[in-house]
Amino acid sequence: MKLATRITLLVCCLALAACGERPAEEEAAAPAEAAAETEPAGGTTSIGEISTDLTKKPEIPKPEGDPPTELQTEDIVEGEGPAAKAGDTVQMQYVGVSWSTGQQFDASWDSGQPFTFQLGAGGVIAGWDQGIVGMKRGGRRLLVIPPDLGYGEMGAGNGAIAPNETLVFAVDLVQIQ
C-alpha cells in the first residue's frame, strides 16, 4: 500500500472518530477533503520535496526520524503506458542516499548512462526488484528500502553503504524493453 494511501486512510479514520455524527453532506465531503490534504503536491513526500523534472538529477533531502522497517514506495511522477513487471528488462536513472547520513552513495546520473537490468531476476537488491514493479515509462518513484531488502549486515561499496543501512532512492523508469 502506498504511503500516501495509508496516510489518507489514517486521517479519514481519525476524522470520523473525533467528529461523531455529521450531516450526510459533510460525511460525503470529508474523505475528498482529507485526500486533498495528504496527497503529495509537486513531489512533496514525507522525506521532503523530490523534483518532478525528469530531465534533471533529483536531489533527495536528508531523511529525518526513524527509518521504516518495510519497503515504502511513492510515485512522484506516474508515467504512461504498460506497467513494468517481473521478466521485463528496464532502463533506469537513479540517485541513492543513505537514510542515516543523507549522503549520496551512487547515481546513474553521474555517469550519464541509465542502468539496465531484468526486473525480478535477482540481479539487483530485493528492494528494487519489488519496488519498481508497477512503474510506467516516464515515471519517477521514491523507494525507501529497509536493510533486509538492501545490503543488510554486509553493507556495500567499500563502506559507502554501512551495515544495516536503510536506502533511499529516486528512480526514473526510462524504458521498458
N, C-alpha and C positions, 0 to 999 in steps of 0.2 A: 504494500500500500504506500502510495506517495506521501511524503512528509506533509505537503500542503493539504492533502485529503484528510490525514489524521488530525491535523490542527483544526480544520474546518469542522470535523465531526466532534471534537472535544469542545470547541467553542459553542456549537449548537446545543450539545447536551448540557453544558453549564448554564447557558442562557435559559433553556427550558426549565431546569431545576430551580434556578434563582427567581424566576418570574411568576411561577404558579400559573393560574388560568389567565388567558388573554382572549380578547375578541378574535374571531376567526380570521379577519383581515390582517391583524397583527401576526397571528400564528403563521399564515402563509408567507408573509414578507420576511420573517426572521431568518430562515435558512439562506435566502438570497443575500440579505444584508451581511450575515456572518461570513459567507463565502467571499463576498467582495472585499471584506476587511482582511482576510487571511490569504488570499491568492497573491502569489509573487507579482510585483509590479516592476516592470523594467529590469527583470533579472534579479530582484532582491530575494535573498534566501536567508535562512537562519544563520548562515555563515557570513553573509554580507552581500553586497551587490556584485554580481557577475555580469560582465558586458554581454549584450546580445549581438554585437557586431562580429560576425563570423569571419571578417577579413583581417582581424587583428587578434594577436595573442591575448587571451583573457588573463586578468590578474585575480588571484584568489586571496581575499583578506585573511589574516590570521584568525583561525577559529578560536572561540572562547568557550569556557566551561568544560564539562566532562564529555569525552567523545562517546558517540553512540556505540552500542555493542552489537548492533545488527546493521546490515547493508542499508544505506539510505540513498535514494535516487531522487532527483528533481529535474524535470525538464525546464531549461532556461529558454530554449527555442525548440518548438515542436518538430520541425522538419516536415517533409512531404513524401508521399509515395509509400511503398510497402515497408513494413517494419522488419528490422534485422532479426534473424532467427538463427538458432544453432545450425551450423553447417555452412552458413554464408561466409564469404571472405569479405572483410570490411576494411576500409581505409579510414584511419582516424588521425586527427590532430589532437594533441592533449597537452595539459600542464598538470604536474603533480606536485603537491606540497605536503609536508609533514604536519599533522594536527598539532603536535606539541610545540613546534617551533615556528610554524608558518612559513618555513623556508622551502623554496623550490628545490626538488631533488632531480627533476627531469622534465623535459618539454620537447616534443617533436617540433614545435615551432622554431626552436633554436637551431635545428639542423636544416630547416627549410623543406623537410621531407615528411609527408604523412607516414604513419606506422600502419602496416598491413598485416593482418593475421586472420586465421579461420576461427570464427566465433564458436565456442563450445568444445573446442578440440583440446583444451588444456595447455595451449601454447602461451597463455598469459595467466596472471593471477586470477583466482576464482572470482574475486570481486568484479573484474572486468567481464569475464565470461557470463556472469549473472546480470551485472548492471547495465550492459549495453544492449541486451536482448530487448526488443521493442522499440529501439530508436529508429528514426527515419532519416533518410538522406537530408542534409542541411540542418540537422538538429544539433543542439548543444545541451549536454546534460551534466549536472553536478553529481559526482559519486563520492560518498563518504564510506570508506571501506575499513571495517574493523580488522585487527591483526590476523584473526583466524582465516580471513578471506584475502589477506595480503601476503606479507612475508613472514608473519608470525614471529617466533622466538629467534629465528635466524637473522632477521634484518636483511639488508641487501646493499649493494653498491659500495663495498668497502667502507661502511659506516655512514653512507649518505642517508640510509634509512635505518633508524635504530631498531633494535629488537622490540617486538610488541607495539610497533607504531601504527596508529590509525592514519590512513592515507586519504587525502582529499584531491580529487581530480576534476578538472573541467575538460570534458571530452566532446569533440565535434565529429560527427559522422559525415565524412566527405563523400564516400561512395560505398555502395553495396555491389559486389561483383558476383 
